[in-house]
């Protein structure tokens, strides 16, 4: 079981960052994030998330024009911004990922509603796991949903079954520029034990 300090690192003290220190994130750190989070669960081990880690100035400029006005500058200044995509052909890999059910592909093939729901739900989970892994490895995160999905899909996922789910910047946040902590719902407002 994690101690309170570790839990605070992942949850209570973790914040959404919008302003970044001029400090790089290495390719090795990015690989560590993926290696840590890839083991977390998804339904039928579907693993539909596909991650594009945008670091280069050229690719970052392509991403910035896809972002809403309020997210453009923070994307520009972040060392890395990850596009978390969802592969709508994820079921093609189930023979590898879910080998104890050789017919798992048939659960999805031709059922677009099930494909889309499964890809969205599980790529969202995997994006959250990525955030937890990044935090555990000492990085800050800035998840965003303000972007033009059609532009991102055309720019980064053209001729592919992958579609964007959300975007998240990674790096070392400037704690002095954080907004005040927003409140959360109390247990009784959000939960029932029945």
C-alpha positions in Angstrom: 0.0 0.0 0.0 1.2 3.5 -0.8 2.0 5.8 2.0 0.3 9.2 2.4 3.2 11.1 0.8 2.9 9.0 -2.4 -0.9 9.4 -2.4 -0.6 13.1 -2.1 1.9 13.2 -4.9 -0.6 11.5 -7.2 -3.8 13.1 -6.0 -4.0 15.7 -3.2 -1.0 17.8 -4.1 -1.1 17.2 -7.9 -2.4 20.1 -9.9 -3.3 20.9 -13.5 -0.5 23.1 -14.8 -0.8 25.8 -17.4 2.7 27.5 -17.1 5.8 25.5 -17.7 9.5 25.8 -16.6 12.0 25.9 -19.4 13.2 22.3 -18.6 13.1 19.5 -21.1 11.4 16.1 -20.8 13.6 13.4 -22.3 12.6 10.6 -24.7 13.7 8.2 -21.9 11.2 9.8 -19.5 8.5 9.5 -22.1 9.3 5.8 -22.6 9.3 5.3 -18.8 5.8 6.8 -18.6 4.5 4.3 -21.2 6.3 1.3 -19.7 4.7 2.2 -16.3 1.2 2.8 -17.5 0.8 0.0 -20.1 0.1 -2.6 -17.4 -3.0 -0.8 -16.1 -6.4 -2.5 -16.9 -8.7 -2.0 -19.8 -11.8 -4.0 -20.7 -10.8 -7.2 -22.6 -7.3 -5.8 -22.4 -8.3 -3.8 -25.4 -5.6 -1.1 -25.0 -7.1 1.2 -27.6 -5.1 4.3 -26.7 -2.4 5.6 -29.1 -0.1 8.3 -27.9 1.6 10.9 -30.0 4.2 12.8 -27.9 4.7 16.2 -29.6 8.1 17.6 -28.8 9.7 19.1 -32.0 9.0 22.8 -32.8 7.7 21.9 -36.2 5.2 19.4 -35.0 4.2 21.6 -32.1 3.3 24.4 -34.5 1.0 22.0 -36.3 -0.7 21.1 -33.0 -1.0 24.7 -31.8 -3.2 25.7 -34.8 -5.5 22.9 -33.7 -5.9 24.2 -30.2 -8.4 26.7 -28.9 -7.2 30.2 -28.3 -6.9 29.6 -24.5 -4.8 26.5 -25.0 -2.4 27.6 -27.7 0.2 29.4 -25.7 0.4 26.8 -22.9 0.8 24.1 -25.6 3.6 26.2 -27.2 5.5 26.5 -23.9 5.1 22.9 -22.7 8.1 20.7 -23.2 5.8 17.9 -24.5 2.2 17.7 -25.4 0.6 14.3 -25.8 -2.2 13.6 -28.1 -4.2 10.7 -26.6 -5.9 9.0 -29.5 -8.3 6.1 -29.7 -7.8 3.4 -32.2 -11.1 2.4 -33.7 -9.5 -0.7 -35.1 -8.2 -1.8 -31.7 -10.0 -5.1 -31.9 -7.6 -6.2 -34.7 -4.9 -6.6 -31.9 -7.1 -8.7 -29.6 -5.6 -11.9 -30.9 -2.3 -10.7 -29.2 -3.8 -8.8 -26.3 -6.6 -11.2 -25.3 -5.3 -14.6 -26.5 -7.5 -16.7 -24.1 -10.5 -15.6 -26.1 -9.6 -16.3 -29.7 -13.1 -15.0 -30.9 -12.8 -11.6 -29.1 -12.4 -9.8 -32.4 -16.0 -10.9 -33.3 -17.3 -9.1 -30.3 -16.6 -5.8 -32.0 -16.3 -6.3 -35.8 -19.2 -4.7 -37.5 -20.6 -3.2 -34.3 -19.6 0.5 -34.6 -21.4 1.6 -31.5 -19.6 -1.0 -29.4 -16.3 -0.1 -31.1 -16.6 3.6 -30.4 -17.8 3.2 -26.8 -15.1 0.7 -25.9 -12.4 2.8 -27.6 -13.5 6.0 -26.0 -14.0 4.6 -22.5 -10.7 2.6 -22.4 -8.5 5.2 -24.1 -9.8 7.7 -21.5 -8.7 5.3 -18.8 -5.3 4.9 -20.4 -4.9 8.7 -20.7 -5.6 8.9 -16.9 -3.1 6.1 -16.3 -0.6 8.1 -18.3 -1.2 11.1 -16.1 -0.7 9.0 -13.0 2.5 7.5 -14.3 3.9 10.9 -15.3 3.1 12.3 -11.8 4.7 9.2 -10.2 7.8 9.9 -12.3 8.1 13.5 -11.1 6.4 15.3 -14.0 3.4 17.7 -14.0 0.5 17.5 -16.3 -2.0 19.8 -18.0 -4.9 17.9 -19.6 -7.0 19.8 -22.1 -10.1 19.3 -24.1 -10.1 22.7 -25.9 -9.1 21.8 -29.5 -10.5 21.2 -33.0 -10.8 17.4 -33.2 -11.2 17.4 -37.0 -8.0 19.4 -37.4 -6.0 17.1 -35.1 -7.3 14.0 -36.8 -6.5 15.4 -40.2 -3.0 16.6 -39.1 -1.9 13.7 -37.0 -4.1 10.7 -37.8 -4.9 11.1 -41.5 -5.5 7.7 -43.3 -5.7 6.0 -39.9 -8.4 4.5 -37.7 -7.1 6.6 -34.8 -9.1 9.6 -33.6 -8.2 12.1 -30.9 -9.7 11.7 -27.4 -7.9 14.4 -25.4 -4.6 16.3 -25.2 -2.2 16.6 -22.2 0.9 18.7 -21.7 3.8 17.2 -19.7 6.7 18.9 -18.1 7.8 20.8 -14.9 5.1 23.2 -14.0 5.6 26.6 -12.5 4.0 26.2 -9.1 4.0 29.9 -8.4 1.6 30.4 -11.4 -1.1 27.9 -10.3 -4.7 29.0 -9.9 -6.0 28.6 -6.4 -7.2 25.0 -5.7 -10.8 24.5 -6.8 -13.2 22.6 -4.5 -14.3 19.1 -5.0 -17.6 17.4 -4.2 -17.9 15.8 -0.8 -18.4 12.1 -0.5 -22.1 12.4 0.2 -22.6 14.5 -2.9 -20.8 12.1 -5.3 -21.1 8.7 -3.8 -23.6 6.1 -2.4 -22.8 2.8 -0.6 -25.8 0.5 -1.2 
